[in-house]
Amino acid sequence: MRSSVEESSKNVLIIDDSWVVLEGLRMTLAGAGYQVRLASNEATAFKHVPWAELVIVDFHMPEADGAALLPRLKSHVREKATCFFYLCTSDAEIARTYAKLGFEGGFLKKGDGAALLPQVEAAFRTIKLRQLAASLRSSRTGSKPPK
């Protein structure tokens, strides 16, 4: 029997207002085996959040910055799902405040696929560890782990 940790499908949603950035990151991550969906607006982002395990949110967007968008995105996560939200920016000062802004992490070098890939890999290691911890907790209590 496979655990939910092993069943991770590496679903990544990237939200950015630049299609050039989105396509470049999609090509890099898809080439490394990730399932990638893109969104350049809120409506599309909301549609894809329930599918995602990792959501990468551009901080500087014209309609709303990533921090303002985050609570609305989180409201679209499936109940008991594991979904991490990471801030993406080239501004090191803003990246350092990711936790205060409500994100689980921050990625630097926005738009740089070569820099993003190891950061995404590290995020998925963290996701797997949290899923394993939830699975172990649920086995002790007899409840089902989140999917």
C-alpha atoms as one frame of an Amber mdcrd trajectory, in Angstrom:
protein
   0.000   0.000   0.000   1.409   3.379  -1.021   1.295   6.260   1.419   0.082
   9.724   0.490   3.726  10.797   0.698   4.641   8.538  -2.226   1.558   9.542
  -4.200   2.569  13.183  -4.525   2.086  14.120  -8.155   4.179  17.287  -7.936
   1.378  19.610  -9.020   2.594  23.198  -9.278   0.516  26.283  -9.992   2.447
  29.409 -10.960   0.692  32.778 -10.738   2.340  35.715 -12.481   1.193  38.600
 -14.642   3.900  37.913 -17.264   3.289  35.132 -19.792   6.978  35.223 -20.726
   7.910  34.392 -17.127   5.125  31.807 -16.831   6.098  29.918 -19.998   9.790
  29.905 -19.123   9.115  28.497 -15.643   6.602  25.983 -17.005   9.176  24.645
 -19.459  11.825  24.303 -16.754   9.575  22.583 -14.208   7.747  20.371 -16.717
  11.127  19.269 -18.056  12.002  18.124 -14.537   8.813  16.043 -14.212   6.472
  18.490 -12.519   2.841  18.908 -13.546   2.477  22.650 -14.106  -0.514  24.915
 -14.545  -0.286  28.640 -15.157  -2.449  31.586 -14.179  -2.117  35.233 -15.064
  -5.320  36.327 -13.329  -7.298  35.576 -10.181 -10.140  33.639 -11.812  -7.769
  31.169 -13.443  -5.728  30.896 -10.255  -8.813  30.108  -8.166  -9.793  27.384
 -10.635  -6.407  25.628 -10.332  -5.663  26.002  -6.590  -7.676  22.906  -5.540
  -5.466  20.806  -7.868  -2.125  22.196  -6.672   0.270  21.021  -4.006   2.558
  24.018  -4.458   1.390  27.470  -5.518   4.061  29.973  -6.526   2.736  33.523
  -6.338   4.434  36.542  -7.902   4.565  39.325  -5.358   4.433  42.316  -7.727
   1.332  42.191  -9.915  -0.723  45.122 -11.209  -4.156  44.089  -9.866  -3.034
  42.976  -6.398   0.231  42.063  -4.789   0.776  38.436  -3.821   0.159  39.101
  -0.140  -3.272  40.615  -0.847  -4.163  37.700  -3.120  -2.993  34.993  -0.696
  -6.042  34.781   1.648  -8.385  34.481  -1.341  -6.199  31.742  -2.837  -6.107
  29.810   0.438  -9.903  29.844   0.588  -9.914  27.654  -2.567  -7.765  24.845
  -1.102  -9.615  21.553  -0.701 -10.427  20.576   2.875  -7.570  18.590   4.474
  -5.385  19.052   1.387  -1.683  19.772   1.585  -1.008  22.928  -0.382   1.957
  25.220   0.179   2.052  28.828  -0.969   5.411  30.332  -1.836   6.107  33.955
  -2.586   8.214  34.603  -5.690  10.136  37.836  -6.119  13.511  39.274  -7.039
  13.288  41.610  -4.031  15.353  40.007  -1.243  13.826  42.310   1.391  10.282
  41.200   0.567  11.364  37.555   0.294  12.642  37.687   3.888   9.159  38.661
   5.098   7.371  35.676   3.503   6.188  34.223   6.837   4.870  37.562   8.073
   2.939  37.844   4.804   1.367  34.383   5.322   3.442  32.300   2.890   5.146
  29.009   3.747   8.298  30.071   1.922   9.858  32.505  -0.470  11.656  32.002
  -3.774  14.206  34.490  -5.036  15.377  35.248  -8.577  11.926  35.526 -10.095
  11.803  34.275 -13.659  15.070  32.337 -13.401  14.109  28.710 -14.016  17.582
  27.368 -13.197  17.422  29.039  -9.775  13.785  28.078  -9.203  14.137  24.348
  -9.845  16.245  23.493  -6.748  13.990  25.720  -4.647  10.892  23.848  -5.868
  12.603  20.513  -5.211  13.294  21.629  -1.631   9.675  22.737  -1.219   8.448
  19.296  -2.307  10.780  17.614   0.181   9.112  19.733   2.859   5.656  18.831
   1.527   6.520  15.120   1.683   7.783  15.456   5.249   4.596  17.229   6.339
   2.478  14.578   4.628   4.463  11.857   6.384   4.013  13.588   9.745   0.257
  13.899   9.140   0.076  10.251   8.128   1.899   9.175  11.287  -0.356  11.358
  13.455  -3.459   9.921  11.847  -2.257   6.341  12.261  -1.924   7.000  15.980
  -5.401   8.493  16.248  -7.118   6.244  13.713  -8.218   9.089  11.445  -7.477
   9.345   7.722  -4.533  11.517   6.600  -5.152  14.489   4.322  -4.775  13.904
   0.586
